[in-house]
């Protein structure tokens, strides 16, 4: 459907039976509708995700990527879309919060952020001279639209020249695969999110790989990251995996593969005549579902 308001109206009118991502700022309205059931099916939630392009300036320089750690305040990104603090939290861990691999290694930047002065210092140290930074924005998805506006504003506040390329999510998906420079159809930044269960696993989430041009969009490269991921996969106990996860995170926040924008729980909404929904992370399976 074209937008969240259209989908919400269709759900309440009985034109559709299930809405996976109703706007959290409208949850109170949905809770008062006696024909609807609200339920969080993914207990590990979702994590907002800023990807930076390692192939082209300025984010091919680690200092520009470090600038982003100090520039962005997760609270801003969560409030802008989700509003109700009972559904979100800030999280410094590279593997999400409330999961076995959560840890606090190398997170002093998180306690300090936002620090625009330090972010500006890092951006200048990277050699940035005011070149355009192209930020892709998916306008048809609330979180992505709102987060892109905030990222653009934060970067402009420290003197960056940001160009926002707005499209629907399909346009972002197509363009993010382009490795050419931004002026030739490529990009510098885009926003998405990932399932918390996948983020918690250094192997399961493709975005944890740092294998250069073979990696997920953004194409981070770091040999130590890959050695540690191999060690994690081969570890025989939970305790070993947790220790290696600390080492992975220590290294990750040194080379900065990405920036997380906060973690949230997403209630689903469905008509009460729809039963049998299974609570599993990451996907909504539609087997076992019955409609009366």
N, C-alpha and C positions, 0 to 999 in steps of 0.2 A: 504494500500500500504506500501511498505517496508520503505520508508522514504519520507521526505517532497519534495525533489528534483524530485523524481519519480512522486509524486502527482501533482506537479506544471507543469511538462512537459505534463502530461496527460490532465490537464485542458486546457492548451494553445493549445494542439493538438485537442481538442474537443472530447477526449476519455471519459472524465467525464464532468459533467455540474456544479458541485458545490464542493467547497473546504472550509470546515468550519474553518480551522486554518492555512492559508498560513503563512509562515515565515514573520514576520514584516520587517526584514531587506531586504526583496525582494519586498516590497510593491511598491516601486518606479517603478520597472520593470513591475509589474502587471498593474499599473496605465497607463502605456504607451501602453498597449495592447487594441486596439479599440474594441476587441471582448469580453472584460470582464467588469463586474461591481463589484466595491468594496463597501461594506456597513457594518457598525457596527450594528449588529442586537441586541446585548446585551449591552444596554446603561450603565448598572452598572458594566460591565467588569468582569474580573476574578482576583482572589487574590492568589498568590503563597503561599504555605503552607508547613511548616516543622512540621511533627508529631514526637513526642518523646515518647518512651515507658516507662510508669510509673511503669511497673511491675519489671524491672530489673535495676541494676546499669549501668551507673551512673545516669540515668535520673529519677530514683525513688527518687532522692534527689533534693529538690527544688533549691539548690544552683547550681547544674549542669544545671538545666533548666534556671536559671537566667543568667548563663554564656552565654547561647546562645543569649539572648536578647542583651547583650553588645558586642558580638562577630561579629554579622552579620550586614552588611550594605545593605539595600534594593536596593540602587542605583546599586551596583555591579550585583545583580541578574537580575534586569531589563535590564541593558545595555547589559549583556552577550547574551541575547536571542532577545531582542526587538529593541535595538539600538536607534531608533527614539523616542526622549523624548516626542513627542506630543501624543504618544500612552500609556504612563505609568506615574505613580506618586508614590512617597513614601507615606506610610500611617501608622500612629501609632495606629489608632482606632481599637479595637477588632471587630468592626462591619463594617469595610470598610469605605471608604470616599465617599462623595457625596450622602449620604443616611440619612434618618431622625435620626437614632441612632448613627451617628458619634459623637464622643466626645473626649476630650483631658484629661480625668481623668487618673492620674498615668502614665504619659508618659515621665517623666524626663529622663528615660533610653534611650528613642528614640532620644532625643536631644543630648545625650552624645555618643551614638554608632556611629561608631565602636570604642570600647575601649578595645583592646586586653589584655592590662595589667589587667584591671578589670575583664575581662572574665576569664583570667588565675587564678586570685585570687579566684573567685567564684568556678571554677572547682576544684581547690586544696582544698578549704573549704568543698566541697562535699565529700571528702574522696577518690577521684579518684587517683589511683596509677599506671596508665599506662595500664590498662586492655584494650583489643581490644574493639573498638566501631564499631558496624556493621551498615553501611549505605547502604541501598538498592538504586540502581540506575536503572531507566528505560532508556535504551539507545536509544529506538526508538522514544522518544518524546523529542524534542529539549529543551524545558524549563527544564524538569526533568533531562535530561542528564547534561546540563550546570550547573544547580543549585547544583547538587550532587558534581560535580567537585569542585565548589567553597566552599561548606560546608566542604568537606574533606580537602581542602587546608587551610581554616581558622582554623579548629580544629587542624590540624598538626602544624600550626604556634604557637599555645600555648601549644604544647607538648603532644597532644592527639594521641593515637595509633588508627588510623582509618583504618578499612578494608572495602573496597567498594565491595559490591555484585552486579555485573552488570547482567542484564537480560532484556528482553522486559517487557512492562508494565504488561502483563499477569502474568509473574513470580512474580512481585512485589505484584500484587493483591492476588495471592495465598499465598505468604509468610507473608504478613502483618497480616493475620488472625491467625498466629501461636503465641500462648502465651508462649511457651517454651523459655528458655534462648537462646541467639544468638548462642551459641555453639551447641545447640540442634535443630537448624533450625529456631530459632526466629530472632529477629532484635532489633536494638536500635533506628534507625532513618529512615524515608523515606520522600519523597517529592511528593506532588501532588498540585492541585489547586482546588479552589471552586468558584462557581458563586457568584458574588458580591451581588446579590439580596438575595440569601440564607444566606450569611454571615451576612447580615444586620438584620437578625431576630434570636434572641436568642433561639427560639423554632424550627424554620424550619431547621436550620443546625444541623445535628446529631452531628457534631464535637464540638458544644458548650456544649454538655452534659458532666458532670463530675461525672458519676455514676459508676466509677470503672470498674469492668470486664463486666458490662452491657453496657458500653459506646462504642463509635466508636473507631476504631483502634488507639492504644496508651493508651487507657483505663485510662484516667485521673480520679481522685477522689477528690471531694471537696464538702462538705455538704452545705456550704454557697452559692456556685454557684447554686446549685439546688434549694435552698430556694428562691433565687433571681429570677431565671428563672420562678418559679411558680408565684411569685409576678408580674413579667412582664406580663405573660400570662393573669393574672386576672385584670390587670390595665384597667381602663375605659376610659382613655383619652391619646392622644398623649403625652401631657406634663408629665403625670405620667410615661408613658413608657420611655420617654427620661431620666427622673431622675433615674429610676431604671437601665436603661442601663449604666448610669454613675457609679452606685454602682457595677454593674456586672463587668464593666471594671476595676474599682479600685481593686476589688478582683482578677480578672483574672490575671492582671499583677503582683500580689503578688504570686500566686501559679503557674503561667505560664503553661497553658494547651498546648500551641503550640507557634510557631513563624511564623508570616506572613512575606513574602518575597517581597512584593510590589504588586501594583494593575495595571492592564493594560486593555486596550480596544483591542479587537481582531477583526479586519476587516475580513469579509468573502469575498470570491471571487466566482463569478459565471459567466457562459456564459450569454451573453445579451439576448439570446433567452429563458432564464428562468425568469419568472416573478411571482409576487404574494407572494414573501417571506414575512413572518410576523416578525416584530421586537418585540420579547419577551425575557425576561431574562432567562438565564439558559439552555434552550433547543432550538433546531431548529425544529419547527413544519413543516411538509411537506404537510399539507393540504393547500388548496387554491393556490397551486403552479401550474403554467401552463408552458408548453414547446411548443414553436412555431417552 
